[in-house]
Amino acid sequence: MDTTGTLFFPPGGSTYAGDVDSLFYFIYYASAIMFALVIGATIFFIIRYRRRQQTGKTYGKDHNFALEVTWTVIPTILILIVFVWGFRSYMRMNVVPRDAMEVKVTGQKWFWSFAYGSGASSVNELVVPVGQPVKLLMSSRDVIHSFFIPNFRMKMDVLPNRYTITWFEATRTGEFDLFCTEYCGQGHSEMIGRVKVLGEREFSEWLDAGSGPGQGESLVDYGRRLYTSRACNTCHSIDGSANVGPTFKGIFGRQEAMVAGGFITVDENYIRESILQPQAKVVAGYQPVMPTYQGILKDRDIDALIAFMKSLSNE
Amino acid sequence: MAATITAPAPNYLNATKGWKSWLLTLDHKRIAILYMVAIAVFFLVGGVMAMLIRLELLNPGRDLVGANTYNKLFTLHGAIMIFLFIIPGIPAILGNFLLPILLGARDVAFPRLNLASWYIFMLGGLFALYSIITGSIDTGWTFYTPYSTQTDTSVVSMTLGAFILGFSSILTGLNFIVTIHKLRLPGITWYRLPLFVWSIYATAIIQVLATPVLGITLLLLVVERLAGIGIFDPAMGGDPVLYQHFFWFYSHPAVYIMILPGMGIISELITTHSHKKIFGYKAVAYSSLGIALVSFLVWGHHMFVSGQSELAAMLFSFLTFFVGIPSGIKVFNWVTTMYRGSIVLNTPMLYALSFLFLFSIGGFTGIFLGALAVDVHLHDTYFIVAHFHYVMMGGTVMAFLGGIHHWWPKMFGKLYNEFWAKIACGLIFVGFNVTFGSQFILGSQGMPRRYYTYVDQYQPLHAFSTFGSWILGAGFLIMAVYLIHSLVKGKRAGSNPWYSLTMEWETSSPPPTENFIELPSLTHGPYDYDKVLPINVEPDGKPAKLKEAVS
């Protein structure tokens, strides 16, 4: 298993990545040879049969049965090989091993959340053990998304009206990119997560720890950590710049005009309501696009985020 | 001296005058020019948007516009290029101009319907314009549900625009089918038709059979948005994947609406400029029909990771490979046609050779995408973007440009500057490969398409691609200058500057309104370069031999 990557591929990290790459290179070299023949013949003919001073009638034979059969049969055989190889590998990628660990994946504008059987959960960070098959049971809360891990050569659409299922088995520890590859609107290109592959022991430690403030971590620091780990930062800046949503800088205590008219002073209850029922009172000038965090953030998480926002107003 | 010059016979361009004579014309050649002007404007708009997209992608994050504007730009670039440029392009311009002439007919079967098609086309274009003015659209040209049912941009007017454009396409196809069946000059049998006519015929069949499905699909989308009837949006009880099936049932055959006419042009360019009989006439002719037929059975290859069943995926993968074989056979036939020919590397031929090079790459990279396991990795990445640009732009647009340069002297009776034309062709070829060749690697490295910003590791290749777009833009700019210059100051062209044997070169350049003053003699077939030496009638009326055409 290469870990450096090649011209065409990022380094592989799943059990079937090597197979996909091999088929890719088989097609690549077969095509390159045929392409070289076609272009080579073209260049040779251009040079050899360039029109010179005078020209007359040209060669009139327009059939060659042997030649035509050859250039029909050989490509047909090659593509049949590619078809069968591609299909067999595809089935391997689609049939989930029976002992796979299941993770529930939810896609929504514009982040991924993951729920584990043990009750642990995470946002934009899929944590899995190395060397164990992981089954992904996926659905969307709004539009279609697509779950893509380039290093694993895996991809599957995530639909709002039913579950899609895929699986992988990571072959080495490390961190990998996770992209959304079905266009889903303004934040599509920022719907990016990480896949963290841990050793078996580190993984079970991670499962046990779950989320929550670390030892000696202040509520504000924990809120700051949630701000990125729960993907608030996709839409809300902390430096005052406008984004999909209002900036958090100085938000606590600020008077905001509402889409529905009137003003509201941002306090603890308004923040809580906006996290759990984002469409209830939307700030003027912004789209009602925020998804609910009901079931994703616990009360202590919301407390921490409020503390974090307060700290941004005191600076 | 003045006394001895007889006024040149009126041609279709100067037979009648005034804007009314153009806007109410029933002459297929003038209607072709009307399409040409409109489509050139759309191509310019779509092209400028492409340049802006590439500029924005020079660096991650914001270079030029915000995410929402970017999303609208790539949507409009796709929708304009597909519905307003590449689908109508070759059939409506070159097909309209050439088809009746190649059949020895005076006009298409239904000249009034032909003009109506242009007005319907313009109406569709106006709907698109209205959509752009009223908030534009950010769904991608595919209008995938449920995003397209939920976004608050102008989806309804844009889809209605595409719906209306579909009628223009259907009516043009219908007109061409009837024309080819009923208006061939006695003696022009099917196997004496130029291959361009065969490809236009195959295209017309797809236009008539597939476009109604797109119309129905887009109408259902409009009904869902306006009346709230759940068809595709799960929030209302619909199924979003159903939309994808409907959409690709049209839009995959539509890929062949785009490429088949281009293939027809290549057959004409290579035979004329190699001065050689086409190798395997029937194989090339029937492969067009074969492609048209199989094209209806492969739509599911756009949906290998959409959650469709493994059985469906297997069948679609299998059938996809079999649409590749006829295209491959055509390429082999074109190359073999050059064997023992008399090849001249003028601008149309350079575009034909560019086509062979780029379309082959487009075709070979299609094999990667037809292979199920590999497609899972490459789907919806820049590899797809590169692949379809190699087929659509490297294929169809190169053929279209080759066709425009080939028939320009016939259409306007003027020669363009060959030196600048070759420079522009070279810039476009190099710029194209820099822009899109790099995107294959971006894609297989994992860069998803339709991304406003991206992770840092992709920056160098994105920058490379953006530089390519500047070379490409420079090529098109030069082309616009020398083509317009040729209309004003170009040298007058003879009837047959390329010494071709197809019938359009037997009439004067530009042709008279009735196409032929005397009916063509039909003493030879379109590719009988082994039997006949063609003659060019110079602007001064003197017939010229072939060797004088070579500098």
Boltz contact constraints between the chains, C-beta under 6 A:
constraints:
  - contact:
      token1: [A, 8]
      token2: [B, 444]
      max_distance: 6.0
  - contact:
      token1: [A, 10]
      token2: [B, 445]
      max_distance: 6.0
  - contact:
      token1: [A, 10]
      token2: [B, 446]
      max_distance: 6.0
  - contact:
      token1: [A, 20]
      token2: [B, 373]
      max_distance: 6.0
  - contact:
      token1: [A, 20]
      token2: [B, 374]
      max_distance: 6.0
  - contact:
      token1: [A, 20]
      token2: [B, 377]
      max_distance: 6.0
  - contact:
      token1: [A, 23]
      token2: [B, 371]
      max_distance: 6.0
  - contact:
      token1: [A, 23]
      token2: [B, 373]
      max_distance: 6.0
  - contact:
      token1: [A, 23]
      token2: [B, 374]
      max_distance: 6.0
  - contact:
      token1: [A, 24]
      token2: [B, 374]
      max_distance: 6.0
  - contact:
      token1: [A, 27]
      token2: [B, 367]
      max_distance: 6.0
  - contact:
      token1: [A, 27]
      token2: [B, 368]
      max_distance: 6.0
  - contact:
      token1: [A, 31]
      token2: [B, 364]
      max_distance: 6.0
  - contact:
      token1: [A, 35]
      token2: [B, 360]
      max_distance: 6.0
  - contact:
      token1: [A, 38]
      token2: [B, 335]
      max_distance: 6.0
  - contact:
      token1: [A, 38]
      token2: [B, 360]
      max_distance: 6.0
  - contact:
      token1: [A, 41]
      token2: [B, 335]
      max_distance: 6.0
  - contact:
      token1: [A, 42]
      token2: [B, 335]
      max_distance: 6.0
  - contact:
      token1: [A, 45]
      token2: [B, 338]
      max_distance: 6.0
  - contact:
      token1: [A, 45]
      token2: [B, 339]
      max_distance: 6.0
  - contact:
      token1: [A, 46]
      token2: [B, 343]
      max_distance: 6.0
  - contact:
      token1: [A, 49]
      token2: [B, 341]
      max_distance: 6.0
  - contact:
      token1: [A, 49]
      token2: [B, 343]
      max_distance: 6.0
  - contact:
      token1: [A, 50]
      token2: [B, 343]
      max_distance: 6.0
  - contact:
      token1: [A, 51]
      token2: [B, 342]
      max_distance: 6.0
  - contact:
      token1: [A, 51]
      token2: [B, 343]
      max_distance: 6.0
  - contact:
      token1: [A, 51]
      token2: [B, 344]
      max_distance: 6.0
  - contact:
      token1: [A, 51]
      token2: [B, 550]
      max_distance: 6.0
  - contact:
      token1: [A, 54]
      token2: [B, 547]
      max_distance: 6.0
  - contact:
      token1: [A, 55]
      token2: [B, 342]
      max_distance: 6.0
  - contact:
      token1: [A, 55]
      token2: [B, 546]
      max_distance: 6.0
  - contact:
      token1: [A, 57]
      token2: [B, 530]
      max_distance: 6.0
  - contact:
      token1: [A, 58]
      token2: [B, 275]
      max_distance: 6.0
  - contact:
      token1: [A, 58]
      token2: [B, 276]
      max_distance: 6.0
  - contact:
      token1: [A, 58]
      token2: [B, 341]
      max_distance: 6.0
  - contact:
      token1: [A, 58]
      token2: [B, 342]
      max_distance: 6.0
  - contact:
      token1: [A, 58]
      token2: [B, 529]
      max_distance: 6.0
  - contact:
      token1: [A, 58]
      token2: [B, 530]
      max_distance: 6.0
  - contact:
      token1: [A, 59]
      token2: [B, 340]
      max_distance: 6.0
  - contact:
      token1: [A, 60]
      token2: [B, 277]
      max_distance: 6.0
  - contact:
      token1: [A, 60]
      token2: [B, 530]
      max_distance: 6.0
  - contact:
      token1: [A, 62]
      token2: [B, 277]
      max_distance: 6.0
  - contact:
      token1: [A, 62]
      token2: [B, 279]
      max_distance: 6.0
  - contact:
      token1: [A, 71]
      token2: [B, 332]
      max_distance: 6.0
  - contact:
      token1: [A, 75]
      token2: [B, 328]
      max_distance: 6.0
  - contact:
      token1: [A, 79]
      token2: [B, 321]
      max_distance: 6.0
  - contact:
      token1: [A, 82]
      token2: [B, 371]
      max_distance: 6.0
  - contact:
      token1: [A, 83]
      token2: [B, 318]
      max_distance: 6.0
  - contact:
      token1: [A, 83]
      token2: [B, 321]
      max_distance: 6.0
  - contact:
      token1: [A, 86]
      token2: [B, 371]
      max_distance: 6.0
  - contact:
      token1: [A, 86]
      token2: [B, 372]
      max_distance: 6.0
  - contact:
      token1: [A, 86]
      token2: [B, 373]
      max_distance: 6.0
  - contact:
      token1: [A, 87]
      token2: [B, 314]
      max_distance: 6.0
  - contact:
      token1: [A, 87]
      token2: [B, 372]
      max_distance: 6.0
  - contact:
      token1: [A, 89]
      token2: [B, 373]
      max_distance: 6.0
  - contact:
      token1: [A, 90]
      token2: [B, 372]
      max_distance: 6.0
  - contact:
      token1: [A, 90]
      token2: [B, 373]
      max_distance: 6.0
  - contact:
      token1: [A, 94]
      token2: [B, 310]
      max_distance: 6.0
  - contact:
      token1: [A, 143]
      token2: [B, 146]
      max_distance: 6.0
  - contact:
      token1: [A, 143]
      token2: [B, 147]
      max_distance: 6.0
  - contact:
      token1: [A, 144]
      token2: [B, 240]
      max_distance: 6.0
  - contact:
      token1: [A, 150]
      token2: [B, 446]
      max_distance: 6.0
  - contact:
      token1: [A, 153]
      token2: [B, 377]
      max_distance: 6.0
  - contact:
      token1: [A, 155]
      token2: [B, 305]
      max_distance: 6.0
  - contact:
      token1: [A, 155]
      token2: [B, 376]
      max_distance: 6.0
  - contact:
      token1: [A, 155]
      token2: [B, 379]
      max_distance: 6.0
  - contact:
      token1: [A, 156]
      token2: [B, 305]
      max_distance: 6.0
  - contact:
      token1: [A, 157]
      token2: [B, 305]
      max_distance: 6.0
  - contact:
      token1: [A, 157]
      token2: [B, 306]
      max_distance: 6.0
  - contact:
      token1: [A, 157]
      token2: [B, 307]
      max_distance: 6.0
  - contact:
      token1: [A, 160]
      token2: [B, 234]
      max_distance: 6.0
  - contact:
      token1: [A, 161]
      token2: [B, 234]
      max_distance: 6.0
  - contact:
      token1: [A, 164]
      token2: [B, 307]
      max_distance: 6.0
  - contact:
      token1: [A, 179]
      token2: [B, 448]
      max_distance: 6.0
  - contact:
      token1: [A, 181]
      token2: [B, 380]
      max_distance: 6.0
  - contact:
      token1: [A, 181]
      token2: [B, 448]
      max_distance: 6.0
  - contact:
      token1: [A, 183]
      token2: [B, 140]
      max_distance: 6.0
  - contact:
      token1: [A, 183]
      token2: [B, 450]
      max_distance: 6.0
  - contact:
      token1: [A, 186]
      token2: [B, 67]
      max_distance: 6.0
  - contact:
      token1: [A, 186]
      token2: [B, 68]
      max_distance: 6.0
  - contact:
      token1: [A, 189]
      token2: [B, 451]
      max_distance: 6.0
  - contact:
      token1: [A, 189]
      token2: [B, 452]
      max_distance: 6.0
  - contact:
      token1: [A, 189]
      token2: [B, 453]
      max_distance: 6.0
